[in-house]
């Protein structure tokens, strides 16, 4: 995924001496796909990020937080959801040399380390990981959302308490489709199992 320009910061002016600090403040449109499937930051929505970068022997420690506007859907009733939240993150970005050393030592997660550029640091992957972990796995409009009616698809919370649909016996639905248009289906209903005595029983 290509880095988002608004979340890439220069580190040329951050001294490599351990303990050196640089503070940054960014206001940028949110990149695409920032979040989970059912909820996340809408692409182009305002994103405000503040972070502190600290030089270490093996890279740069980033501690920051971002104000994000979320949009999504309730997993039960598909109602639109919107909310503002603050996401905190704390990540270590390794120098390429330190990352290679980690891999040489057999670190199974070496391929997933955040790596510094020659003169830049991309905050998007750190923000993306933190946001996904903070978002609800199944967002709800409210905890007791009743969801959708399985027959008509309307929101049950918007329907009367006695809302229901007549359920036809599925064994006779195929037969009903064979009847002429306008035919009385009562005849078919009278043949339902248990509804009438067969001829042999009638003679006894």
N, C-alpha and C positions, 0 to 999 in steps of 0.2 A: 504494500500500500504506500503510495507516495506521501511524503510528509506534508502537513498543512503549514503553509508559509507563516501564518499568524502564530503558530505554536513552536516555531523554531527560533531559538535565541542564540545570540553570539556569546561565546565564552572567551574570546580573545583578550578581553580586558579583565578576566578573572585570573589573578596570580596563581601559579601552580603551587605556591607555598602552602603546606598543610594548614588548614584553619582559615584560609582566606575566604571571604564571603562576598557574594553579589546578590542583591535583591532585585527582583523583576516584577513588573506589573504589566499585564496584557489585557487588552479588550479586543476581541476578535469574533467573527462569526463561527459558530460551531461547525466542525467538519461533518461530512456524511457518515452515517452508520455509527454514530457515537452513542452506544447504548446496547440494549438487548432487543429481541425480536418484537416484543409487545410494548416496550416503553423505552424512551431515550431522548436525547437532545435533538430537536428538529433541526435539520441542516439549515444553516444560516441564522439561527436564533442567537441572541446575544450570549457571549461567554466571557466572564471576567475571571482572570487568574492571577494570583499572587504567589510567589515562591521565593525561597531562599536557597541559593546554591553555595555549597561549601566544598572547597578543595580537599581531597584526601590523597593518600599515597597512590591508591589504585584507581582513582576516578573522581567523580563529583557526586556528593550527596544532595538530593533535591527534596526539600520539604515544602509542600505547598497546599493550597486549597483553591477551588474554583466554584464560582456561582453559576449554576446551569439551570436553564428552563427546560423542563421535561414535558413530553407529550406522548400519549399512547392510548391504549384501549383496555378496558376491563376484560379479563379473560372469561368472565361468566356471561355478561350481558352486552359486551362490545361497546359500552358507553365510552365516549371520548374522555380522556383524563388529561389534566394539565396541572403542573406543580412547579415550584421553584425549590431548589435544593442546593446545598453546599457539599462538595466532595473534597475530602482531604486525601493526600497521597504522600508517601514517603518512600523514595526509591534511590538506589545507587546506580549511577551510570558508570560503567567500567571503561577504562582506556582500552584500545584494541590489544595492547600488549598484555594487560591484566586478564582480559577475556581469554586470550590464547593460552595463558598460563593455567587458567581454571580448567580449560578443556584438556590440557596436557595432564592435569592431575586426575582426570577421570570424572570430573563433575558432569553428571548426567543432564543437568539443566543449563549447561554452558551455552547451548544454542539459543536459549531464551533470555539471556542477559541483555540489558539495555547497554548499548555501545555509544560512546561519544564520537562525534564527527571530528574532523581536523580542527575546526574552529567554531562548531555549532553543537547545540544540544536540542533534540526534538522532544518536547514535552508531551506530545500527543499519545504515545503508547502508554506512558505512566498514567495519564489522565483516563485513557480508555479502560485500562485494567481496573483502576480504582472505581470508576463509575459502574462498570458491569457488576463488580462485587457488591456494590452498595444498593443496586436496584432490586426490587422485589422480583422473585422468580415468576410469580403469577400475580400481576397487579390487579387490584380490585377497586371498584368505585367505593365500596364499603365492605366491611368484613362479613356482614350478613346478606350480601347481594344474593337474590333468589335466582338470578340467571334468566334464561329465555325459556318460553313455553316450547316443549319439543314438537308440538303439533303445528302451531301457527307462527312461531318464531318471534312473538312479541315479548317485551320485557315483563316478567311476572310481577315486578314491583309496580308497574303501571296498570295492572289488570285487577279486577275485583277478586276478593278472596275466594269466591265460589267459581272462578273461571275453570271451565273444563270442556272437553270435546267428547262427543259420542263416539264410542269405540265399536266398530262393526266386527263381527266374527270373521277373522281372516279366512276361515275355511269356506265361506260362502261368497267372498268378494269376487272370485273368478266366475262363479255361476251367475252372479248378478250382472256381470258384463255381457253375458250371452243373452239376457232377456231383451225382447224388443223395446225400443224407446217408448216410455210411458207405461210399460207393463207394471202391474201391481207386484211389488216385491214381497208382499205378505205371503204369497204362495211359497216362495222360497224359504221364508222364515219359518213357515209351518212345518217344513221338512227338516228343520234343524234337529240334531241328535237329541232324543229325549223329549221332543215336543209333540210327538204323535205316536200312536200304537200302530205297528205294522199290520198288514192284512192278516197274517197268521194269528196274531194276538187278538185281533178284533173278532175272529171266529170262535175263540175259546170262551 
